[in-house]
Amino acid sequence: MPYEPIKLPDRIQLSEDEAIQKSQIFLEYMRKRHSVRDFSSRPIPQQIIENIVAAAGRAPSGANQQPWHFVAIKNLTMKKKIREAAEKEEKNFYLGGASDEWISALEPIGTGISKPHLTKAPWLIVVFAERHGIKSDGSRSKNYYVPESVGIAMGFLIAAIHNAGLVCLEHTPNPMKFLNNLCERPSNEKPIMIIPIGNPSASATVPKAAKLKKPLNEIMTVF
């Protein structure tokens, strides 16, 4: 497809004061976002999940290749299979696969082998990264900046989940190759993350350590 510039189709123009106010409101709203492991079984309409994924699909990507695929799962049988496989990998991780330093770093977060959120949450979204494309003749096409592009899309996804008033958990069993078969995805795609989505349970908790965020002066330099 040749380069063809078009007029900027959408422009949200704000005054300086409006921009400061909206940025502050967004910051305060994002401060209320938490990764949650305790989910309610309350159903979530599929339309919400579709809107969330569509929002993630608006993320920028290298050469506009959009090297991602999102598998949304509400089927309990399938969620049970994913949980069983994930807990098997987690058992290997916690019982010798991970270094003592890694296990120590996870201790304040309270993670472990059991992953009930994978069956309790009404939806799972499995994020896949397309390492390379497949042309109609079966040959490969190169994708560019795949980790960066998929990372941005997952950021959009998590923000959209929070914007919908829902909670999620960023779950990364290692390795995750089992997800290709369970989700019927081709070998050129690499599973990146499982994201349970739903409402928090009435007794939901978060690790105290998760509230300890670095101050602005440690994450930002201004020249």
Summary of the structure (lengths in Angstrom):
residues: 223
radius of gyration: 19.5
end to end distance: 39.2
largest distance: 57.1
contacts: 570
relative contact order: 0.20
helix: 43%
strand: 16%
